[in-house]
Amino acid sequence: MYKILFEIILNNQCNKRCSYCDLDFKDTSFSFVDIDKFTYFLRTNKNLVEYYHINFFGGEPLLSFDKIVYFIRNVGLDKIHYSI
C-alpha cells in the first residue's frame, strides 16, 4: 500500500513579490471542473493507497479558500490528510 502526496497549485496569485519566487503571477487557477476530475481520480484509485496527503499550494492558496472547502466537502474519502 502506498502513501501518496499531491501538491495542488490552486492559483498564482500572491500579495508579495519575494525575490526568490519564480511565479509569473498570471491570473491562472485550479478550476472547480479540475477539482471534480481530480477527486474522481482519487476516489477511483482509493483501494491502491493507504492514504493520500493533499497539500494546497500556490501563490497564496488561501486566496482560493472557496476551492479548498469545495475540495474537502466533495472528495468523499476517509483516509486523507491535508496541509496548506
C-alpha positions, -999 to +999 in steps of 0.1 A: +000+000+000+012+035-009+011+068+008+008+094-019+014+132-016-002+156-041+006+193-042-023+212-057-013+246-070-046+264-066-035+298-081-006+320-090-019+350-070+001+365-042+002+397-022+040+397-021+068+397-047+097+379-030+130+380-048+134+342-047+099+334-061+096+321-097+059+325-101+047+345-131+017+359-113-006+354-143-043+350-133-045+312-136-062+290-111-073+254-105-110+254-116-140+236-100-141+213-130-104+204-124-113+197-087-142+174-098-119+155-121-092+151-095-115+140-067-130+114-091-094+102-098-087+099-060-120+080-054-115+055-082-079+047-070-086+047-032-080+009-029-044+013-041-033+035-013-031+035+025-038+072+025-035+104+004-019+136+016-031+167-002-010+199+002-028+230-011-001+252-026+002+281-050+010+316-049-012+321-019-036+291-015-059+309+010-069+333-018-088+302-032-103+292+001-137+285-015-120+259-037-103+243-006-137+240+011-153+226-021-125+200-025-127+188+011-165+186+010-166+167-023-137+143-021-156+117-001-127+099+014-118+090+049-081+082+046-068+116+035-046+142+052-045+179+043-020+207+047-016+243+034 
